[in-house]
Amino acid sequence: MMGKIKITQVRSAINRPKRQKATIEALGIKKLHNPVEHEATPQILGMVRKVSHLVTIEEL
């Protein structure tokens, strides 16, 4: 079974490419500093890797 991760946006998506904004939205992040939890699947980890400069990740 995959572990869980907590993803928190810490930098703004303003002036970022549309794909990065769409990735943030697809992860379910609505506001800065408002964490969301996901299973650590390869798909989620790939999405997080693409926006790693905008988010922090915590393993649960």
N, C-alpha and C positions, 0 to 999 in steps of 0.2 A: 504494500500500500504506500502511496505517495505521502510525503509530509505536507504540512500546510505552511504557507508563507503569508506574511502581512506586508502589504505594499502601501507606501505612503508617498504622495507627491510632495516634494519639497521645493521645486522650482516651477515657475510659471511656463505654460505652453504657448504663451503669446509670442509671436514672431518665430514660431517653429513650423516646419513643413507640415502639410495636411496629413501625411501618413503618421507622423508622430502624434498629432492631435487625435487622430482616429484611434491609434493604439491606446492612448490614455483613456479615451472614452470606452473602448472595447474592454478594458480592464475593469471598468465600473467605477473609476475614480471621478468624483463629482467636484470636489473642492480641494484646495491645498490643505495639507496636514490632517486629512480625513482618511484614516486607513481603511483598506478593504482586505479581506482574506480570501485566498484561493488555494486550491490544491496545487502542489508543485509539479505539474505535468510539463512535459517538454514544450508543449504549445505555449503555456503561460510563461515559462522561463525564457523562451525565445522572444516573446513580446516584451518582457521586462528588460531583456538585454538590449533591445532596440531603443528603449527610453531610459536606460540606466543613469543618464546624466540628469534626469528630471525626478527620479524616485529613489527612495531607500527601501531596502528589503530586510525583513526580519524573519528568521525561521521560528516556527512555533513548536 
